[in-house]
Amino acid sequence: MKMKIRRTYKVCCLIAVAIAAIQVACKKYDQTYSTEDSEWLSGGAQTVYDQNSSSFSHVFPTLAEGLERVHEIGDIQFEATFVSAPAPTNPGRGPLFNNVSCASCHIGDGRGKVPGTGDTSVLMLFRISIPGENEHGGPNPVPGFGDQVQNRSTVGVAKEADVNIAYNEQTFYFDDGTAYKLRFPAYTLNNAYTSFPGNAMLSPRVAAPVFGLGLLEAVSDADILSRVDENDANGDGISGKANYVWNAVKSTTTLGRFGWKANQPSLLQQVAAAYNGDIGVTTSVFPKESSYGQPQYDGRGDDPELTDSLLYAVEFYVKTLAVPVRRNAADDAVKQGKQLFIQSGCASCHMPDLHTAVNVTFPAVSNQLIHPYTDLLLHDMGADLADNRPDFKATGTEWRTAPLWGIGLTQKVNGHNNFLHDGRARSLLEATMWHGGEAEASRNKVKAMSAADRNALVKFLESL
């Protein structure tokens, strides 16, 4: 079992910047705070200087020594393989599940890989629902299947179904005549253990990176909501909409900020929901098996299969994963690409800068200038990217702005360049050309760029 050990990085100027950032962490909130080198420090003081396959897997560099042990315990549990009960170690998997551990989907704490043509899903999952809402205003579960297709099961239990993927590749052209290709996915549910309703909605989701999430959680609700412009009052074509979701811990509706549709309000709930839906492991947050009410339910009524101490350790592990430093930020082509990114309007949603709020109880995330390139809000991305499945306040065409920090290291960490919520894009440029809806004008500006400008834009994205 690997353990993440803090590395000593002999980069004196960057260490000095990090120390300066720590010094302001507990001071009065200052929205204008920045340093000469802050653009390199994507995660503020919680930036690490690793640009290799382990880039996403480092503990916060300023975390107190005693808390590093909690991070390590969470790391071990994040990678732990669950088995079906009874068992002496990590029992409780299933009876229905999608994978056997957190790390099996979030490989290297990064992005899941989309299955190949004709394959069934392993590193992605499928949300499902029927028209209407559940008792908390969220998606309405499919009778006999719940809200997620679980394509694996314990011995002697029927899995729910498989989902197969096929692609139809089409050719398009930039304004200069250069061709590019986009592949349109089609999903087919088969081998269902019982009849699947014809009106059920299916939404694919690949596993998203988990580093830097503690910093995003530390951004205040007020800061996120200050950017909401649901009716486009400023006329820039960009709305920005908040999702309000059921908070199972607080038993009330609160702001959503995590997940592809911003349908999770906190890291604790996101972790607990993943254990429950993806691995079939119960917690105090979600004490019922995902198979409850279905023929596969084992009827045991077990106590939570993951203790609170381990649940909170995994939450803390995810909360304290650092962000990799920028690369080549001073390169002329990268600088040009950033200006093109801004001029094209991409930064209207993928906002470069956010500030975390003052947090006297956890100084590691307090008052940090970070560069995640997201506004954490929902935006209409157009018909081509639509899953046509509402998720609380998110419509079938709306998605949360995905953070871009670390995106240029995807190939090194995860061995692929599959992007977007379902991994259909095979490069950063393909992902850009899929943008529609509110982002259509920005996409068209990219479409009109020269080849040199497109290359500069990609170099900028690869530097993040």
Sine and cosine of phi, psi and omega as CSV:
sin_phi,cos_phi,sin_psi,cos_psi,sin_omega,cos_omega
0.00,0.00,0.83,-0.55,-0.06,-1.00
-0.98,0.18,0.46,-0.89,0.05,-1.00
-0.84,-0.54,0.68,-0.74,0.04,-1.00
-0.99,0.10,0.87,-0.49,-0.01,-1.00
-0.91,-0.41,0.74,-0.67,-0.02,-1.00
-0.85,0.52,0.74,-0.67,0.05,-1.00
-0.99,-0.11,0.46,-0.89,0.10,-0.99
-0.99,-0.14,0.89,-0.46,-0.04,-1.00
-0.98,-0.21,0.87,-0.49,-0.09,-1.00
-1.00,0.02,0.91,0.42,0.03,-1.00
-0.82,-0.58,1.00,0.05,-0.26,-0.97
-0.86,0.51,-0.68,0.74,-0.06,-1.00
-0.92,0.40,-0.62,0.79,0.00,-1.00
-0.95,0.32,-0.59,0.81,0.06,-1.00
-0.89,0.45,-0.64,0.77,0.02,-1.00
-0.88,0.47,-0.64,0.77,0.05,-1.00
-0.90,0.43,-0.67,0.74,0.01,-1.00
-0.89,0.46,-0.65,0.76,0.02,-1.00
-0.90,0.44,-0.66,0.76,0.04,-1.00
-0.88,0.48,-0.62,0.78,0.01,-1.00
-0.91,0.41,-0.62,0.79,0.02,-1.00
-0.89,0.45,-0.62,0.79,-0.06,-1.00
-0.90,0.44,-0.46,0.89,0.00,-1.00
-1.00,-0.04,-0.07,1.00,-0.14,-0.99
-0.85,0.52,-0.58,0.81,-0.05,-1.00
-0.96,-0.28,0.15,0.99,0.05,-1.00
-1.00,0.09,0.05,-1.00,0.00,-1.00
-0.83,0.55,0.63,-0.77,-0.02,-1.00
-0.85,0.53,0.79,-0.61,-0.05,-1.00
-0.75,-0.67,0.97,-0.23,-0.09,-1.00
-0.94,0.35,-0.30,0.95,-0.03,-1.00
-0.99,-0.11,0.03,1.00,-0.06,-1.00
-0.88,0.47,0.77,-0.64,0.11,-0.99
-0.33,-0.94,0.18,-0.98,0.08,-1.00
-0.75,-0.66,0.17,-0.99,-0.02,-1.00
-0.84,0.54,-0.56,0.83,-0.07,-1.00
-0.96,-0.28,0.24,0.97,-0.15,-0.99
-0.89,0.46,-0.48,0.88,-0.03,-1.00
-0.89,0.46,-0.46,0.89,0.04,-1.00
-0.96,0.30,-0.47,0.88,-0.14,-0.99
-1.00,-0.04,0.98,0.19,-0.09,-1.00
-0.83,0.56,-0.61,0.80,-0.02,-1.00
-0.97,-0.24,0.42,0.91,-0.04,-1.00
0.87,0.50,-0.72,-0.70,0.03,-1.00
-0.91,0.40,-0.31,0.95,-0.03,-1.00
-0.99,-0.15,0.71,0.71,0.07,-1.00
-0.97,-0.26,0.66,-0.75,0.06,-1.00
-0.88,-0.47,0.42,-0.91,-0.17,-0.99
-0.96,-0.28,0.73,0.68,0.05,-1.00
-0.92,-0.38,0.76,-0.65,-0.03,-1.00
-0.85,-0.52,0.46,0.89,-0.09,-1.00
-0.88,-0.48,-0.34,-0.94,-0.13,-0.99
-0.92,0.38,-0.26,0.97,0.02,-1.00
-0.98,-0.19,0.26,0.96,-0.15,-0.99
-0.84,0.54,-0.52,0.85,-0.11,-0.99
-1.00,-0.06,0.04,1.00,-0.25,-0.97
-0.89,-0.46,0.44,0.90,-0.03,-1.00
-0.98,-0.21,0.57,-0.82,0.08,-1.00
-0.95,0.32,0.45,-0.89,0.12,-0.99
-0.74,0.68,0.77,-0.64,-0.02,-1.00
-0.94,0.35,-0.30,0.95,-0.01,-1.00
-0.96,-0.27,0.23,0.97,-0.05,-1.00
-0.94,0.35,0.66,-0.75,0.02,-1.00
-0.86,0.51,0.55,-0.84,-0.09,-1.00
-0.81,0.58,-0.71,0.71,-0.03,-1.00
-0.89,0.45,-0.53,0.85,-0.02,-1.00
-0.98,0.21,-0.36,0.93,0.05,-1.00
-0.87,0.49,-0.57,0.82,0.01,-1.00
-0.91,0.41,-0.61,0.79,0.05,-1.00
-0.90,0.44,-0.67,0.74,0.06,-1.00
-0.85,0.52,-0.69,0.73,-0.03,-1.00
-0.92,0.40,-0.63,0.78,0.06,-1.00
-0.88,0.47,-0.68,0.73,0.05,-1.00
-0.90,0.44,-0.60,0.80,0.05,-1.00
-0.87,0.49,-0.74,0.67,0.02,-1.00
-0.86,0.51,-0.69,0.73,-0.03,-1.00
-0.94,0.33,-0.56,0.83,0.04,-1.00
-0.87,0.50,-0.56,0.83,-0.04,-1.00
-1.00,-0.08,-0.11,0.99,-0.08,-1.00
-0.91,0.41,0.70,-0.72,0.06,-1.00
-1.00,0.01,0.84,-0.55,0.01,-1.00
-1.00,0.03,0.53,-0.85,0.04,-1.00
-0.79,-0.61,0.26,-0.96,0.01,-1.00
-0.95,0.30,0.53,-0.85,0.02,-1.00
-0.97,0.25,0.43,-0.90,-0.07,1.00
-0.99,0.14,0.53,-0.85,0.04,-1.00
-0.31,-0.95,0.49,-0.87,-0.04,-1.00
-0.96,0.27,-0.40,0.91,-0.05,-1.00
-0.74,-0.68,0.75,-0.66,0.06,-1.00
0.77,0.63,0.79,0.61,0.06,-1.00
-0.99,0.14,0.21,-0.98,0.15,-0.99
0.92,-0.39,-0.05,1.00,0.00,-1.00
-0.88,0.47,0.66,-0.75,0.09,-1.00
0.99,0.12,-0.30,-0.95,0.18,0.98
-0.94,0.34,-0.31,0.95,0.09,-1.00
-0.92,-0.39,0.61,-0.80,0.01,-1.00
-0.29,-0.96,0.17,-0.99,0.08,-1.00
-0.94,-0.35,-0.54,0.84,0.02,-1.00
-0.46,-0.89,0.07,-1.00,-0.19,-0.98
-0.97,-0.26,-0.14,0.99,0.00,-1.00
-0.34,-0.94,0.26,-0.97,0.06,-1.00
-0.90,0.43,-0.70,0.71,-0.07,-1.00
-0.93,0.37,-0.29,0.96,0.01,-1.00
-0.93,0.38,-0.45,0.89,0.07,-1.00
-0.99,-0.14,-0.72,0.69,-0.02,-1.00
-1.00,-0.03,0.95,0.32,-0.09,-1.00
-0.93,0.38,0.80,-0.60,-0.05,-1.00
0.88,0.47,0.42,0.91,-0.05,-1.00
0.89,0.46,0.39,0.92,-0.06,-1.00
-0.89,-0.45,-0.58,-0.81,-0.22,-0.98
-1.00,-0.06,0.68,-0.73,0.06,-1.00
-0.95,0.33,0.50,-0.87,0.02,-1.00
-0.99,-0.10,0.70,-0.71,0.00,-1.00
-0.95,0.32,0.64,-0.77,0.05,-1.00
-0.88,0.47,0.40,-0.91,0.04,-1.00
-0.96,0.28,0.17,-0.99,0.00,-1.00
-0.83,0.55,0.80,-0.60,0.01,-1.00
1.00,0.08,-0.14,0.99,0.01,-1.00
-0.99,0.17,0.39,-0.92,0.17,-0.98
-1.00,0.03,0.36,-0.93,-0.11,-0.99
-0.96,0.26,0.65,-0.76,0.15,-0.99
-0.77,-0.64,-0.71,0.70,-0.03,-1.00
-0.99,-0.15,0.20,0.98,0.13,-0.99
-0.66,-0.75,0.32,-0.95,0.01,-1.00
-0.75,-0.66,0.13,-0.99,-0.06,-1.00
-0.77,-0.63,0.90,-0.43,0.14,-0.99
-0.97,0.24,0.57,-0.82,0.02,-1.00
-0.67,-0.75,0.43,-0.90,0.10,-0.99
-0.20,-0.98,0.21,-0.98,0.10,-0.99
-0.91,-0.42,0.27,-0.96,-0.02,-1.00
-0.82,0.58,0.56,-0.83,-0.03,-1.00
0.94,-0.35,-0.06,-1.00,-0.03,-1.00
-0.78,-0.63,0.41,-0.91,0.11,-0.99
-0.99,0.13,-0.12,-0.99,-0.12,-0.99
-0.92,0.38,-0.23,0.97,-0.01,-1.00
-0.94,-0.34,0.20,0.98,0.02,-1.00
1.00,0.09,0.15,0.99,0.01,-1.00
-0.99,-0.11,-0.16,-0.99,0.00,-1.00
-0.85,0.53,0.57,-0.82,-0.04,-1.00
-1.00,0.02,0.90,-0.43,-0.10,-1.00
-0.87,0.49,0.47,-0.88,0.05,-1.00
-0.99,0.12,0.83,-0.56,0.01,-1.00
-0.82,0.58,0.77,-0.64,0.01,-1.00
1.00,0.09,-0.12,0.99,-0.04,-1.00
-0.73,-0.69,-0.35,0.94,-0.04,-1.00
0.98,0.21,-0.58,-0.81,-0.07,-1.00
-0.93,-0.38,0.21,0.98,-0.02,-1.00
-0.41,-0.91,0.72,-0.69,0.05,-1.00
-0.97,0.24,0.86,-0.51,0.04,-1.00
-0.96,-0.29,0.93,-0.37,-0.17,-0.99
-0.99,-0.13,0.24,0.97,0.08,-1.00
-0.66,-0.75,0.37,-0.93,-0.03,-1.00
-0.43,-0.90,0.29,-0.96,0.06,-1.00
-0.96,0.29,0.23,-0.97,-0.06,-1.00
-0.86,0.52,0.74,-0.67,0.05,-1.00
1.00,0.09,0.04,1.00,0.00,-1.00
-0.90,-0.44,0.64,-0.77,-0.01,-1.00
-0.98,0.19,0.82,-0.57,0.14,-0.99
-0.92,0.40,0.29,-0.96,-0.06,-1.00
-0.96,0.28,-0.76,0.65,-0.05,-1.00
-0.04,-1.00,0.16,-0.99,0.20,-0.98
-0.94,-0.34,0.40,-0.92,0.14,-0.99
-0.81,-0.59,0.85,-0.53,0.02,-1.00
-0.98,-0.19,0.48,-0.88,-0.06,-1.00
-0.86,-0.52,0.71,-0.70,0.13,-0.99
-0.74,-0.68,0.49,-0.87,-0.04,-1.00
-0.83,-0.55,0.61,-0.79,0.13,-0.99
-0.91,-0.42,0.95,-0.30,-0.06,-1.00
-1.00,0.07,0.74,-0.67,0.00,-1.00
-0.80,-0.60,0.51,-0.86,-0.03,-1.00
-0.98,-0.19,0.71,-0.70,0.06,-1.00
-0.78,-0.63,0.08,-1.00,-0.08,-1.00
-0.69,-0.72,0.69,-0.72,0.21,-0.98
-0.94,0.34,0.25,-0.97,-0.06,-1.00
-0.90,0.43,-0.37,0.93,0.03,-1.00
-1.00,0.07,0.10,1.00,0.05,-1.00
1.00,-0.06,-0.12,0.99,0.02,-1.00
-0.94,0.33,0.74,-0.68,-0.04,-1.00
-0.99,0.10,0.52,-0.85,0.20,-0.98
-0.62,-0.79,0.38,-0.93,-0.07,-1.00
-0.85,-0.53,0.62,-0.79,0.10,-0.99
-0.84,-0.55,0.63,-0.78,0.03,-1.00
-0.94,-0.33,0.81,-0.59,-0.04,-1.00
-1.00,-0.08,0.88,-0.47,-0.05,-1.00
-0.99,0.13,0.52,-0.86,0.15,-0.99
-0.76,-0.65,0.71,-0.70,-0.08,-1.00
-0.90,-0.44,0.74,-0.68,-0.02,-1.00
-0.82,-0.58,0.84,-0.54,0.06,-1.00
-1.00,0.01,0.80,-0.60,0.01,-1.00
-0.61,-0.79,0.07,-1.00,-0.05,-1.00
0.83,0.55,0.50,0.87,0.01,-1.00
-0.92,0.40,0.65,-0.76,-0.05,-1.00
-0.96,0.29,-0.32,0.95,0.06,-1.00
-0.48,-0.87,0.12,-0.99,-0.09,-1.00
-0.87,0.49,0.75,-0.66,0.02,-1.00
-0.99,-0.16,0.83,-0.56,-0.11,-0.99
-0.85,0.53,0.63,-0.78,-0.02,-1.00
-0.93,0.36,-0.36,0.93,-0.01,-1.00
-1.00,-0.09,0.16,0.99,-0.02,-1.00
-0.96,0.29,0.59,-0.81,0.00,-1.00
-0.97,-0.25,0.64,-0.77,-0.11,-0.99
-0.84,-0.55,0.79,-0.61,-0.03,-1.00
-0.76,-0.64,0.91,-0.43,0.00,-1.00
-0.98,0.20,0.55,-0.83,0.04,-1.00
-0.57,-0.83,0.84,-0.53,0.15,-0.99
-1.00,0.06,0.39,-0.92,0.04,-1.00
-0.91,0.42,0.75,-0.66,-0.02,-1.00
-0.99,-0.10,0.39,-0.92,0.06,-1.00
-0.86,0.51,0.50,-0.87,-0.06,-1.00
-0.91,-0.42,0.03,1.00,0.02,-1.00
-0.98,0.21,0.45,-0.89,0.07,-1.00
0.97,0.24,0.01,1.00,-0.10,-0.99
-0.93,0.36,-0.50,0.87,0.03,-1.00
-0.91,0.42,-0.55,0.84,0.06,-1.00
-0.94,0.33,-0.64,0.77,0.04,-1.00
-0.91,0.41,-0.58,0.82,0.04,-1.00
-0.93,0.37,-0.43,0.90,-0.04,-1.00
-0.99,0.15,-0.16,0.99,0.12,-0.99
-0.95,0.31,0.73,-0.69,-0.10,-1.00
-0.95,0.33,0.48,-0.88,0.10,-0.99
-0.82,0.57,-0.68,0.74,-0.05,-1.00
-0.88,0.48,-0.63,0.78,0.01,-1.00
-0.91,0.42,-0.69,0.72,0.03,-1.00
-0.89,0.45,-0.73,0.68,-0.07,-1.00
-0.93,0.37,-0.38,0.92,0.01,-1.00
-0.91,0.42,-0.29,0.96,-0.02,-1.00
-0.98,-0.18,-0.01,1.00,0.03,-1.00
-0.92,0.40,0.74,-0.67,0.04,-1.00
-0.57,-0.82,0.87,0.49,-0.20,-0.98
-0.85,0.52,-0.53,0.85,-0.02,-1.00
-0.98,-0.21,0.25,0.97,0.02,-1.00
0.77,0.63,0.82,0.57,-0.04,-1.00
-0.89,0.45,-0.48,0.88,-0.02,-1.00
-1.00,0.01,-0.01,1.00,0.13,-0.99
0.93,0.36,0.38,0.92,-0.01,-1.00
-1.00,-0.04,0.06,1.00,0.02,-1.00
0.99,0.10,-0.03,1.00,-0.02,-1.00
-0.92,-0.40,0.82,-0.57,-0.05,-1.00
-1.00,-0.08,-0.92,0.39,-0.10,-0.99
0.98,0.17,0.93,-0.36,-0.11,-0.99
-0.73,-0.68,0.66,-0.76,0.03,-1.00
-1.00,0.05,0.59,-0.81,0.16,-0.99
-0.98,-0.18,0.69,-0.72,0.07,-1.00
-0.90,-0.43,0.83,-0.56,-0.21,-0.98
-0.76,-0.65,0.25,-0.97,0.00,-1.00
-0.97,0.24,0.81,-0.59,0.04,-1.00
-0.99,-0.16,0.97,-0.23,-0.10,-1.00
-0.93,0.37,-0.42,0.91,0.00,-1.00
-0.97,0.25,-0.67,0.74,-0.04,-1.00
-1.00,-0.08,-0.11,0.99,-0.01,-1.00
0.81,0.58,0.72,0.69,0.06,-1.00
-0.37,-0.93,0.13,-0.99,0.03,-1.00
-1.00,0.00,0.78,-0.63,0.01,-1.00
-0.69,-0.72,0.09,-1.00,-0.01,-1.00
-0.91,0.42,0.73,-0.69,0.10,-0.99
-1.00,-0.05,0.59,-0.81,0.01,-1.00
-0.59,-0.81,-0.24,0.97,-0.05,-1.00
-0.93,-0.37,0.40,-0.92,-0.02,-1.00
1.00,-0.04,0.31,-0.95,-0.07,-1.00
-0.87,0.48,-0.44,0.90,0.03,-1.00
-0.91,-0.41,0.29,0.96,-0.06,-1.00
0.79,0.61,0.69,0.72,-0.09,-1.00
-0.99,-0.15,0.15,0.99,0.08,-1.00
-0.85,-0.53,0.72,-0.69,-0.08,-1.00
-1.00,0.06,-0.30,0.95,-0.10,-0.99
-0.43,-0.90,0.32,-0.95,0.06,-1.00
-0.92,0.39,-0.59,0.81,0.01,-1.00
-0.87,0.50,-0.73,0.69,-0.01,-1.00
-0.94,0.35,-0.59,0.80,0.02,-1.00
-0.89,0.46,-0.69,0.73,0.01,-1.00
-0.90,0.43,-0.73,0.69,-0.02,-1.00
-0.89,0.45,-0.63,0.77,0.01,-1.00
-0.92,0.40,-0.60,0.80,0.02,-1.00
-0.92,0.38,-0.67,0.74,0.07,-1.00
-0.86,0.51,-0.69,0.73,-0.08,-1.00
-0.95,0.32,-0.77,0.64,-0.09,-1.00
-0.99,0.14,-0.61,0.80,-0.12,-0.99
-1.00,0.04,-0.58,0.82,-0.08,-1.00
-0.92,-0.40,-0.26,0.97,-0.02,-1.00
0.98,0.22,0.53,0.85,-0.03,-1.00
-0.93,-0.36,0.78,-0.62,-0.03,-1.00
-1.00,0.05,0.43,-0.90,0.05,-1.00
-0.65,-0.76,0.05,-1.00,0.05,-1.00
-0.92,0.38,-0.39,0.92,0.03,-1.00
-0.97,0.22,-0.69,0.73,0.04,-1.00
-0.80,-0.60,1.00,0.09,-0.13,-0.99
-0.98,0.18,-0.19,0.98,0.01,-1.00
-1.00,-0.07,0.63,-0.78,0.10,-1.00
-0.87,0.50,0.54,-0.84,0.06,-1.00
-0.89,0.45,-0.36,0.93,0.00,-1.00
-1.00,0.01,0.06,1.00,-0.05,-1.00
-0.84,0.55,0.74,-0.67,-0.01,-1.00
1.00,0.06,-0.03,1.00,0.03,-1.00
-0.94,-0.35,0.29,-0.96,0.01,-1.00
-0.86,0.51,-0.42,0.91,-0.04,-1.00
-0.97,0.23,-0.23,0.97,-0.06,-1.00
-0.88,0.48,0.72,-0.69,-0.08,-1.00
-1.00,0.08,-0.16,0.99,0.10,-1.00
0.95,0.33,0.23,0.97,-0.07,-1.00
-0.97,0.22,-0.47,0.88,-0.05,-1.00
0.86,0.51,0.68,0.73,-0.10,-1.00
-0.88,0.48,0.43,-0.90,0.25,-0.97
-0.90,0.43,0.29,-0.96,0.05,-1.00
-0.75,0.66,0.77,-0.64,-0.09,-1.00
-0.99,0.15,-0.26,0.96,0.13,-0.99
-0.87,-0.49,0.84,-0.54,-0.05,-1.00
-0.92,0.39,0.37,-0.93,0.04,-1.00
-0.87,0.49,-0.60,0.80,-0.03,-1.00
-0.88,0.47,-0.65,0.76,0.03,-1.00
-0.97,0.26,-0.60,0.80,0.05,-1.00
-0.86,0.51,-0.73,0.68,-0.02,-1.00
-0.94,0.34,-0.49,0.87,0.06,-1.00
-0.92,0.38,-0.65,0.76,0.05,-1.00
-0.92,0.40,-0.67,0.74,0.08,-1.00
-0.84,0.54,-0.70,0.72,-0.03,-1.00
-0.92,0.39,-0.60,0.80,0.06,-1.00
-0.85,0.52,-0.77,0.64,0.00,-1.00
-0.90,0.43,-0.63,0.78,-0.04,-1.00
-0.90,0.43,-0.45,0.89,-0.13,-0.99
-0.91,-0.41,0.43,0.90,0.14,-0.99
-0.99,0.11,0.81,-0.58,-0.10,-1.00
-0.98,0.21,0.16,-0.99,-0.04,-1.00
-0.95,-0.32,0.70,-0.71,0.01,-1.00
-0.94,0.34,0.53,-0.85,-0.01,-1.00
-0.92,0.38,0.45,-0.89,0.11,-0.99
-0.89,0.45,0.41,-0.91,0.11,-0.99
-0.87,-0.49,0.63,-0.78,0.14,-0.99
0.84,0.54,0.51,0.86,-0.06,-1.00
-0.91,0.42,-0.39,0.92,-0.01,-1.00
-1.00,-0.05,-0.03,1.00,0.01,-1.00
-0.91,0.42,0.67,-0.75,-0.07,-1.00
-0.87,0.49,-0.66,0.75,0.01,-1.00
-0.91,0.42,-0.61,0.79,0.03,-1.00
-0.91,0.41,-0.69,0.73,0.05,-1.00
-0.87,0.49,-0.68,0.74,0.04,-1.00
-0.88,0.47,-0.68,0.74,0.02,-1.00
-0.88,0.47,-0.61,0.79,0.03,-1.00
-0.90,0.44,-0.68,0.73,0.03,-1.00
-0.89,0.46,-0.63,0.78,0.05,-1.00
-0.91,0.42,-0.63,0.78,0.05,-1.00
-0.86,0.51,-0.71,0.71,0.00,-1.00
-0.94,0.33,-0.72,0.69,-0.04,-1.00
-0.89,0.45,-0.49,0.87,0.01,-1.00
-0.98,0.18,-0.12,0.99,0.02,-1.00
1.00,0.02,0.08,1.00,-0.03,-1.00
-0.89,0.46,-0.55,0.84,-0.05,-1.00
-0.96,0.28,-0.12,0.99,0.06,-1.00
-0.92,0.40,-0.52,0.85,0.07,-1.00
-0.96,-0.29,-0.75,0.66,0.04,-1.00
-0.99,0.14,0.95,0.33,-0.09,-1.00
-0.93,0.37,0.80,-0.60,-0.06,-1.00
-0.89,0.46,-0.65,0.76,-0.19,-0.98
-0.90,-0.44,0.71,-0.70,0.22,-0.98
-0.72,-0.70,0.35,-0.94,0.05,-1.00
-0.84,-0.54,0.70,-0.71,0.11,-0.99
-0.99,0.11,0.46,-0.89,-0.01,-1.00
-0.97,0.23,0.31,-0.95,0.11,-0.99
-0.90,0.43,0.74,-0.67,-0.02,-1.00
-0.68,-0.74,1.00,-0.10,-0.08,-1.00
-0.95,0.32,-0.34,0.94,0.00,-1.00
-0.99,0.11,-0.32,0.95,0.00,-1.00
-0.59,-0.81,0.97,0.22,-0.09,-1.00
-0.84,0.55,-0.39,0.92,-0.05,-1.00
-0.87,0.50,-0.47,0.88,-0.01,-1.00
-0.94,-0.33,0.10,1.00,-0.16,-0.99
-0.99,0.14,0.75,-0.67,0.18,-0.98
0.79,0.61,0.78,0.62,-0.02,-1.00
-0.96,-0.28,0.69,-0.73,0.22,-0.98
-1.00,0.07,0.88,-0.47,-0.03,-1.00
-0.83,-0.56,0.30,-0.95,-0.07,-1.00
-0.77,-0.64,0.95,0.33,-0.07,-1.00
-1.00,0.07,-0.25,0.97,-0.04,-1.00
0.86,0.51,0.81,0.59,0.11,-0.99
-0.41,-0.91,0.41,-0.91,0.16,-0.99
-0.95,-0.32,-0.01,1.00,0.01,-1.00
0.88,0.48,0.39,0.92,0.00,-1.00
-0.91,-0.41,0.26,-0.97,0.05,-1.00
-1.00,0.07,0.59,-0.80,0.08,-1.00
-0.64,-0.77,0.55,-0.83,0.08,-1.00
-0.96,0.28,0.88,-0.47,-0.06,-1.00
-0.97,-0.24,0.14,0.99,0.10,-1.00
1.00,-0.03,0.16,-0.99,-0.13,-0.99
-0.93,0.36,-0.57,0.82,-0.09,-1.00
-0.92,0.39,-0.51,0.86,0.02,-1.00
-0.99,-0.12,0.02,1.00,-0.08,-1.00
-0.93,0.37,0.63,-0.78,0.18,-0.98
-0.98,-0.18,-0.13,0.99,0.05,-1.00
0.85,0.53,0.52,0.85,0.00,-1.00
-0.77,-0.64,0.93,-0.37,0.04,-1.00
-0.91,0.41,0.50,-0.87,0.01,-1.00
-0.59,-0.81,1.00,-0.09,-0.19,-0.98
0.84,0.54,-0.86,-0.52,-0.05,-1.00
-0.99,0.12,-0.18,0.98,0.01,-1.00
-0.97,0.25,0.76,-0.65,0.05,-1.00
-0.99,0.10,0.02,-1.00,-0.02,-1.00
-0.95,0.33,-0.14,0.99,0.05,-1.00
-0.93,-0.38,0.01,1.00,-0.10,-1.00
-0.98,-0.21,0.64,-0.77,0.04,-1.00
-0.68,-0.73,0.50,-0.87,0.10,-1.00
-0.96,0.29,0.62,-0.79,0.07,-1.00
-0.87,0.50,0.88,-0.48,-0.02,-1.00
-0.96,0.26,0.72,-0.70,0.11,-0.99
-0.88,0.48,0.58,-0.81,-0.01,-1.00
-0.96,-0.27,-0.16,0.99,-0.02,-1.00
-0.86,0.51,0.68,-0.74,0.00,-1.00
0.98,0.21,-0.03,1.00,-0.13,-0.99
-0.90,0.43,-0.48,0.88,0.00,-1.00
-0.95,0.31,-0.15,0.99,0.03,-1.00
-0.98,-0.19,0.12,0.99,-0.06,-1.00
-0.84,0.54,-0.70,0.71,-0.02,-1.00
-0.88,0.47,-0.67,0.74,-0.03,-1.00
-0.92,0.39,-0.65,0.76,-0.08,-1.00
-0.99,0.14,-0.70,0.71,-0.16,-0.99
-0.94,-0.35,-0.12,0.99,0.10,-0.99
0.96,0.27,0.35,0.94,0.04,-1.00
-0.40,-0.92,0.15,-0.99,0.08,-1.00
-0.76,-0.65,0.78,0.63,0.08,-1.00
-1.00,-0.01,0.81,-0.58,-0.06,-1.00
-0.78,-0.63,0.11,-0.99,-0.10,-1.00
0.98,0.21,0.09,-1.00,-0.16,-0.99
-0.89,0.45,-0.43,0.90,-0.02,-1.00
-0.88,-0.48,0.21,0.98,0.09,-1.00
0.94,0.35,0.27,0.96,-0.07,-1.00
-0.93,0.38,-0.54,0.84,-0.02,-1.00
-0.97,0.22,0.69,-0.73,-0.05,-1.00
-0.96,-0.28,0.13,0.99,0.07,-1.00
-0.30,-0.95,0.23,-0.97,0.03,-1.00
-0.92,0.40,-0.56,0.83,0.01,-1.00
-0.94,0.35,-0.64,0.77,0.08,-1.00
-0.86,0.50,-0.69,0.72,0.01,-1.00
-0.86,0.51,-0.64,0.77,0.03,-1.00
-0.89,0.46,-0.68,0.74,-0.07,-1.00
-0.97,0.26,-0.16,0.99,0.11,-0.99
-0.99,0.15,-0.25,0.97,-0.10,-1.00
-0.92,0.39,0.74,-0.67,0.07,-1.00
-0.67,-0.74,-0.33,-0.94,0.02,-1.00
0.86,0.50,-0.81,-0.58,0.01,-1.00
-0.89,0.46,-0.42,0.91,-0.05,-1.00
-1.00,-0.08,0.08,1.00,-0.07,-1.00
-0.89,0.46,-0.66,0.75,-0.01,-1.00
-0.89,0.45,-0.64,0.77,0.04,-1.00
-0.91,0.41,-0.67,0.74,0.03,-1.00
-0.87,0.49,-0.67,0.74,-0.03,-1.00
-0.92,0.40,-0.51,0.86,0.08,-1.00
-0.93,0.37,-0.62,0.79,0.08,-1.00
-0.92,0.40,-0.65,0.76,0.01,-1.00
-0.86,0.51,-0.51,0.86,-0.04,-1.00
-1.00,0.04,-0.08,1.00,-0.04,-1.00
-0.94,0.34,0.39,-0.92,0.16,-0.99
-0.96,0.29,0.26,-0.97,0.03,-1.00
-0.87,0.49,-0.62,0.79,0.00,-1.00
-0.90,0.43,-0.65,0.76,0.01,-1.00
-0.93,0.36,-0.62,0.78,0.05,-1.00
-0.89,0.46,-0.66,0.75,0.02,-1.00
-0.90,0.44,-0.63,0.78,0.03,-1.00
-0.91,0.41,-0.65,0.76,0.04,-1.00
-0.87,0.50,-0.71,0.71,0.01,-1.00
-0.90,0.43,-0.65,0.76,0.04,-1.00
-0.87,0.49,-0.62,0.79,0.06,-1.00
-0.89,0.45,-0.74,0.67,-0.01,-1.00
-0.88,0.48,-0.63,0.78,0.01,-1.00
-0.93,0.36,-0.30,0.95,0.02,-1.00
-0.99,0.12,-0.21,0.98,-0.09,-1.00
-0.98,0.22,0.00,0.00,0.00,0.00
